[in-house]
Amino acid sequence: MNMIWGITMAAIGLLMFIWGTTKSQFFVYALLVARARLLWGDGVHRFFQVTGLIIAVLGVLWAAGVIWK
């Protein structure tokens, strides 16, 4: 079960990173950006890039069984 959730978590992190890099206009990302812009201002896309990478790495580690066994 850890592998399924880890892969899902890694995929979501990768999506966040891609959307942050391309400054996507996808509806879900636009909603997330609107909320995060209140705190992060113009650095909101960089925030999603960094957090996306962190979530992706944690997802891979979870799927591999390194963390959260």
N, CA, C and O atoms as a GROMACS GRO file, in nm:
protein
  276
    1MET      N    1   0.082  -0.119   0.000
    1MET     CA    2   0.000   0.000   0.000
    1MET      C    3   0.087   0.127   0.000
    1MET      O    4   0.050   0.229  -0.058
    2ASN      N    5   0.204   0.118   0.066
    2ASN     CA    6   0.293   0.234   0.069
    2ASN      C    7   0.338   0.272  -0.071
    2ASN      O    8   0.357   0.391  -0.099
    3MET      N    9   0.355   0.175  -0.158
    3MET     CA   10   0.401   0.204  -0.293
    3MET      C   11   0.296   0.286  -0.369
    3MET      O   12   0.331   0.380  -0.440
    4ILE      N   13   0.169   0.250  -0.355
    4ILE     CA   14   0.063   0.323  -0.425
    4ILE      C   15   0.057   0.468  -0.378
    4ILE      O   16   0.054   0.560  -0.460
    5TRP      N   17   0.056   0.488  -0.244
    5TRP     CA   18   0.049   0.624  -0.192
    5TRP      C   19   0.175   0.704  -0.220
    5TRP      O   20   0.169   0.825  -0.244
    6GLY      N   21   0.289   0.638  -0.218
    6GLY     CA   22   0.415   0.706  -0.248
    6GLY      C   23   0.421   0.753  -0.393
    6GLY      O   24   0.464   0.865  -0.420
    7ILE      N   25   0.379   0.666  -0.485
    7ILE     CA   26   0.377   0.704  -0.627
    7ILE      C   27   0.277   0.816  -0.651
    7ILE      O   28   0.304   0.909  -0.728
    8THR      N   29   0.161   0.809  -0.585
    8THR     CA   30   0.061   0.916  -0.598
    8THR      C   31   0.117   1.048  -0.547
    8THR      O   32   0.100   1.152  -0.610
    9MET      N   33   0.182   1.043  -0.433
    9MET     CA   34   0.242   1.164  -0.375
    9MET      C   35   0.351   1.220  -0.465
    9MET      O   36   0.360   1.342  -0.483
   10ALA      N   37   0.433   1.135  -0.523
   10ALA     CA   38   0.539   1.180  -0.613
   10ALA      C   39   0.480   1.242  -0.739
   10ALA      O   40   0.532   1.342  -0.788
   11ALA      N   41   0.371   1.185  -0.791
   11ALA     CA   42   0.306   1.239  -0.910
   11ALA      C   43   0.247   1.378  -0.883
   11ALA      O   44   0.258   1.467  -0.966
   12ILE      N   45   0.186   1.394  -0.768
   12ILE     CA   46   0.130   1.525  -0.731
   12ILE      C   47   0.242   1.628  -0.716
   12ILE      O   48   0.228   1.741  -0.762
   13GLY      N   49   0.351   1.590  -0.653
   13GLY     CA   50   0.465   1.680  -0.640
   13GLY      C   51   0.523   1.719  -0.775
   13GLY      O   52   0.559   1.835  -0.796
   14LEU      N   53   0.532   1.622  -0.865
   14LEU     CA   54   0.582   1.650  -0.999
   14LEU      C   55   0.488   1.745  -1.074
   14LEU      O   56   0.535   1.836  -1.143
   15LEU      N   57   0.358   1.726  -1.060
   15LEU     CA   58   0.262   1.818  -1.121
   15LEU      C   59   0.278   1.959  -1.067
   15LEU      O   60   0.277   2.056  -1.143
   16MET      N   61   0.292   1.971  -0.935
   16MET     CA   62   0.311   2.104  -0.876
   16MET      C   63   0.437   2.170  -0.930
   16MET      O   64   0.437   2.290  -0.960
   17PHE      N   65   0.545   2.093  -0.944
   17PHE     CA   66   0.669   2.147  -0.997
   17PHE      C   67   0.651   2.193  -1.142
   17PHE      O   68   0.695   2.302  -1.179
   18ILE      N   69   0.587   2.111  -1.224
   18ILE     CA   70   0.566   2.146  -1.365
   18ILE      C   71   0.475   2.268  -1.378
   18ILE      O   72   0.504   2.360  -1.455
   19TRP      N   73   0.366   2.270  -1.302
   19TRP     CA   74   0.276   2.385  -1.307
   19TRP      C   75   0.346   2.512  -1.262
   19TRP      O   76   0.325   2.619  -1.320
   20GLY      N   77   0.430   2.503  -1.159
   20GLY     CA   78   0.503   2.620  -1.111
   20GLY      C   79   0.605   2.668  -1.213
   20GLY      O   80   0.626   2.789  -1.227
   21THR      N   81   0.668   2.576  -1.283
   21THR     CA   82   0.768   2.612  -1.382
   21THR      C   83   0.705   2.679  -1.503
   21THR      O   84   0.757   2.779  -1.554
   22THR      N   85   0.592   2.625  -1.549
   22THR     CA   86   0.526   2.679  -1.669
   22THR      C   87   0.428   2.792  -1.637
   22THR      O   88   0.372   2.853  -1.728
   23LYS      N   89   0.407   2.818  -1.507
   23LYS     CA   90   0.309   2.918  -1.464
   23LYS      C   91   0.174   2.889  -1.530
   23LYS      O   92   0.113   2.975  -1.593
   24SER      N   93   0.131   2.766  -1.512
   24SER     CA   94   0.012   2.713  -1.577
   24SER      C   95  -0.114   2.794  -1.544
   24SER      O   96  -0.123   2.858  -1.438
   25GLN      N   97  -0.209   2.792  -1.634
   25GLN     CA   98  -0.338   2.856  -1.614
   25GLN      C   99  -0.447   2.754  -1.586
   25GLN      O  100  -0.566   2.787  -1.590
   26PHE      N  101  -0.408   2.629  -1.557
   26PHE     CA  102  -0.503   2.524  -1.524
   26PHE      C  103  -0.585   2.567  -1.402
   26PHE      O  104  -0.532   2.628  -1.309
   27PHE      N  105  -0.714   2.536  -1.404
   27PHE     CA  106  -0.808   2.586  -1.304
   27PHE      C  107  -0.763   2.555  -1.160
   27PHE      O  108  -0.762   2.644  -1.076
   28VAL      N  109  -0.726   2.431  -1.133
   28VAL     CA  110  -0.687   2.392  -0.997
   28VAL      C  111  -0.563   2.469  -0.953
   28VAL      O  112  -0.557   2.518  -0.841
   29TYR      N  113  -0.464   2.479  -1.041
   29TYR     CA  114  -0.342   2.552  -1.006
   29TYR      C  115  -0.372   2.701  -0.987
   29TYR      O  116  -0.315   2.765  -0.898
   30ALA      N  117  -0.459   2.756  -1.069
   30ALA     CA  118  -0.494   2.897  -1.055
   30ALA      C  119  -0.558   2.925  -0.918
   30ALA      O  120  -0.532   3.029  -0.858
   31LEU      N  121  -0.640   2.833  -0.870
   31LEU     CA  122  -0.698   2.848  -0.736
   31LEU      C  123  -0.590   2.842  -0.627
   31LEU      O  124  -0.591   2.921  -0.533
   32LEU      N  125  -0.499   2.748  -0.641
   32LEU     CA  126  -0.390   2.736  -0.544
   32LEU      C  127  -0.302   2.861  -0.544
   32LEU      O  128  -0.261   2.909  -0.439
   33VAL      N  129  -0.274   2.913  -0.662
   33VAL     CA  130  -0.191   3.034  -0.674
   33VAL      C  131  -0.261   3.154  -0.612
   33VAL      O  132  -0.197   3.235  -0.545
   34ALA      N  133  -0.390   3.165  -0.635
   34ALA     CA  134  -0.464   3.279  -0.579
   34ALA      C  135  -0.457   3.280  -0.426
   34ALA      O  136  -0.443   3.386  -0.365
   35ARG      N  137  -0.465   3.162  -0.365
   35ARG     CA  138  -0.456   3.154  -0.219
   35ARG      C  139  -0.312   3.180  -0.171
   35ARG      O  140  -0.291   3.252  -0.074
   36ALA      N  141  -0.216   3.120  -0.238
   36ALA     CA  142  -0.077   3.131  -0.194
   36ALA      C  143  -0.020   3.270  -0.220
   36ALA      O  144   0.072   3.312  -0.150
   37ARG      N  145  -0.073   3.341  -0.319
   37ARG     CA  146  -0.021   3.475  -0.351
   37ARG      C  147  -0.039   3.571  -0.234
   37ARG      O  148   0.037   3.666  -0.221
   38LEU      N  149  -0.140   3.548  -0.149
   38LEU     CA  150  -0.162   3.634  -0.033
   38LEU      C  151  -0.040   3.631   0.060
   38LEU      O  152  -0.006   3.733   0.120
   39LEU      N  153   0.023   3.516   0.072
   39LEU     CA  154   0.138   3.503   0.161
   39LEU      C  155   0.271   3.519   0.089
   39LEU      O  156   0.363   3.582   0.142
   40TRP      N  157   0.283   3.464  -0.032
   40TRP     CA  158   0.411   3.458  -0.101
   40TRP      C  159   0.431   3.569  -0.204
   40TRP      O  160   0.542   3.587  -0.253
   41GLY      N  161   0.328   3.642  -0.238
   41GLY     CA  162   0.340   3.752  -0.333
   41GLY      C  163   0.384   3.705  -0.471
   41GLY      O  164   0.328   3.608  -0.524
   42ASP      N  165   0.483   3.773  -0.528
   42ASP     CA  166   0.530   3.739  -0.663
   42ASP      C  167   0.613   3.610  -0.667
   42ASP      O  168   0.639   3.558  -0.775
   43GLY      N  169   0.654   3.559  -0.552
   43GLY     CA  170   0.734   3.437  -0.548
   43GLY      C  171   0.650   3.310  -0.539
   43GLY      O  172   0.701   3.204  -0.505
   44VAL      N  173   0.523   3.322  -0.571
   44VAL     CA  174   0.432   3.208  -0.555
   44VAL      C  175   0.469   3.091  -0.646
   44VAL      O  176   0.457   2.976  -0.604
   45HIS      N  177   0.512   3.117  -0.768
   45HIS     CA  178   0.546   3.007  -0.858
   45HIS      C  179   0.674   2.937  -0.813
   45HIS      O  180   0.684   2.815  -0.825
   46ARG      N  181   0.770   3.011  -0.761
   46ARG     CA  182   0.891   2.951  -0.706
   46ARG      C  183   0.856   2.865  -0.584
   46ARG      O  184   0.913   2.758  -0.565
   47PHE      N  185   0.761   2.911  -0.503
   47PHE     CA  186   0.714   2.834  -0.388
   47PHE      C  187   0.660   2.698  -0.433
   47PHE      O  188   0.691   2.596  -0.371
   48PHE      N  189   0.579   2.697  -0.538
   48PHE     CA  190   0.523   2.571  -0.586
   48PHE      C  191   0.628   2.482  -0.651
   48PHE      O  192   0.616   2.359  -0.648
   49GLN      N  193   0.730   2.540  -0.709
   49GLN     CA  194   0.839   2.460  -0.763
   49GLN      C  195   0.913   2.388  -0.649
   49GLN      O  196   0.937   2.267  -0.657
   50VAL      N  197   0.948   2.462  -0.547
   50VAL     CA  198   1.026   2.405  -0.436
   50VAL      C  199   0.943   2.301  -0.360
   50VAL      O  200   0.991   2.191  -0.334
   51THR      N  201   0.819   2.336  -0.326
   51THR     CA  202   0.737   2.241  -0.251
   51THR      C  203   0.702   2.119  -0.336
   51THR      O  204   0.690   2.009  -0.284
   52GLY      N  205   0.686   2.138  -0.466
   52GLY     CA  206   0.659   2.025  -0.554
   52GLY      C  207   0.775   1.927  -0.555
   52GLY      O  208   0.754   1.806  -0.550
   53LEU      N  209   0.898   1.978  -0.562
   53LEU     CA  210   1.015   1.891  -0.558
   53LEU      C  211   1.026   1.818  -0.425
   53LEU      O  212   1.059   1.700  -0.421
   54ILE      N  213   1.000   1.888  -0.316
   54ILE     CA  214   1.008   1.825  -0.184
   54ILE      C  215   0.904   1.713  -0.173
   54ILE      O  216   0.936   1.605  -0.125
   55ILE      N  217   0.782   1.739  -0.216
   55ILE     CA  218   0.677   1.638  -0.209
   55ILE      C  219   0.710   1.519  -0.299
   55ILE      O  220   0.685   1.405  -0.262
   56ALA      N  221   0.765   1.546  -0.417
   56ALA     CA  222   0.801   1.437  -0.509
   56ALA      C  223   0.910   1.349  -0.448
   56ALA      O  224   0.902   1.226  -0.456
   57VAL      N  225   1.011   1.409  -0.388
   57VAL     CA  226   1.120   1.332  -0.327
   57VAL      C  227   1.066   1.249  -0.210
   57VAL      O  228   1.101   1.132  -0.196
   58LEU      N  229   0.983   1.310  -0.126
   58LEU     CA  230   0.926   1.235  -0.014
   58LEU      C  231   0.837   1.121  -0.064
   58LEU      O  232   0.836   1.014  -0.003
   59GLY      N  233   0.765   1.141  -0.172
   59GLY     CA  234   0.683   1.035  -0.230
   59GLY      C  235   0.765   0.919  -0.280
   59GLY      O  236   0.729   0.803  -0.259
   60VAL      N  237   0.876   0.949  -0.345
   60VAL     CA  238   0.965   0.842  -0.393
   60VAL      C  239   1.024   0.766  -0.275
   60VAL      O  240   1.031   0.643  -0.278
   61LEU      N  241   1.065   0.837  -0.172
   61LEU     CA  242   1.120   0.770  -0.054
   61LEU      C  243   1.015   0.684   0.016
   61LEU      O  244   1.046   0.576   0.065
   62TRP      N  245   0.890   0.732   0.019
   62TRP     CA  246   0.782   0.655   0.079
   62TRP      C  247   0.754   0.530  -0.002
   62TRP      O  248   0.736   0.422   0.055
   63ALA      N  249   0.750   0.543  -0.134
   63ALA     CA  250   0.726   0.428  -0.221
   63ALA      C  251   0.837   0.325  -0.209
   63ALA      O  252   0.812   0.205  -0.220
   64ALA      N  253   0.959   0.370  -0.187
   64ALA     CA  254   1.073   0.279  -0.175
   64ALA      C  255   1.080   0.215  -0.036
   64ALA      O  256   1.159   0.122  -0.015
   65GLY      N  257   1.000   0.263   0.056
   65GLY     CA  258   0.999   0.206   0.191
   65GLY      C  259   1.107   0.260   0.282
   65GLY      O  260   1.134   0.202   0.387
   66VAL      N  261   1.169   0.370   0.242
   66VAL     CA  262   1.275   0.428   0.322
   66VAL      C  263   1.216   0.502   0.444
   66VAL      O  264   1.271   0.496   0.554
   67ILE      N  265   1.105   0.570   0.423
   67ILE     CA  266   1.038   0.642   0.531
   67ILE      C  267   0.893   0.594   0.543
   67ILE      O  268   0.839   0.538   0.447
   68TRP      N  269   0.833   0.614   0.654
   68TRP     CA  270   0.694   0.577   0.682
   68TRP      C  271   0.664   0.430   0.652
   68TRP      O  272   0.579   0.398   0.568
   69LYS      N  273   0.734   0.344   0.717
   69LYS     CA  274   0.716   0.200   0.694
   69LYS      C  275   0.588   0.149   0.753
   69LYS      O  276   0.558   0.030   0.742
   0.00000   0.00000   0.00000
